[in-house]
Amino acid sequence: MPSVRFGKFVAENVLHAYGLHRKVSLEELVTEAKKFDTKNRGYLSQDEFEKAAEALQARLPARPASGRDGGFRFAPGQLREVHREYLRSNPNKRFTEAQLVDAAKVHDDGDKYLSRAELEAGAIDLQRGVDAGTLSNKLQSLWDRGRFPTRLSREPSTTGLRSFDAGLHARAPGDTLVSTAFVDEAKGRVLVKVAQTERLPWEGATSSNTTWYAVPLQQLRG
């Protein structure tokens, strides 16, 4: 191992954050990071490791992104540019390229190719805390703590709104639940459709219902 110092698990965490843990060894990352060691010579900071990860990533063969909704393609150069231009300026809030891809997916026009405009829209969502990942985590937390607002009395219009899987869990064993969220930025809210099938005490008997909720965006940001 090169004779340099760095924080415990910092290098390993950067490898995982950039999706390089199965492609690049720890020694390779450290060797690359030494090229960016310009401040505290002999001590590698997280920022220097991230610069090294980006440099290594740029030299790897381009591969399509993949997620639970299937594979998405993009231009690696555009991804790096958007990530650098939009998401590197705030040192207190780091986002990986993988998070950018996930945020851009909800803006895909259906061809599963993430254009620069779609990547930029995803980056802006991350900046403002309205990306699918952030909102889904916040919605799950509210749901698990029983903090959801009062249900809506009628089904709202979702025409033209982008949607994503809210990831809510059924509260009782044996029940099934499918939840879909719709971002209504014009009205500052997220609409959540919860379709639930409950298992009744009688053998084989179930009851299904669909409920809508409106959660203020301000409550979910950050």
Helices and strands as residue ranges (DSSP letters): E 5-6, H 10-17, H 26-33, G 34-36, E 43-44, H 46-59, E 65-67, E 70-74, H 76-87, H 97-105, E 113-114, H 116-128, H 132-144, E 162-165, E 176-184, G 185-187, E 189-199, E 206-216, H 217-220
